[in-house]
Amino acid sequence: MARKAKIAKASKLKKSFLQSIVDWRKPKNATKVFNCCTACWRTRGYLWAFGICRICFREKANAWELPGVRKSSW
């Protein structure tokens, strides 16, 4: 239950933040907006360049699903 509530809260905050940008006004809660992984909705360890968290990044990189990313030991 807590995970669903966290996802709902994150999407609600993101929508309100984007709407305030469209309306050209300063968002009321700009510091509360945070990035979430698009695969698992994890908030910590978010990699901005890929839009996913570190755990999903590692899984996708090991499965060769990310173009241009490879292990340094190979």
TASUL-V741902 format. One line per field, one symbol per residue. phi: phi as a letter, one per 30 degrees, with the letter a starting at -180 (. if undefined). psi: psi as a letter, one per 20 degrees, with the letter a starting at -180 (. if undefined). burial: 1 if it has 9 or more other ideal C-beta (glycine too) atoms within 8 Angstrom, else 0. Layout:
phi=???
psi=???
burial=???
This chain:
phi=.ddddddddddddddddddddddhbdddbddddbdbddcbidccidcddcibddddddddddciccdicbdddc
psi=ghghhggggghghgghghhhghjlqpqhlhiipqqqpigjkphqkpohhijrrhghggghhhjkiopjprqii.
burial=00000110010011011001000000101000100110001110011000011011100110000100000000
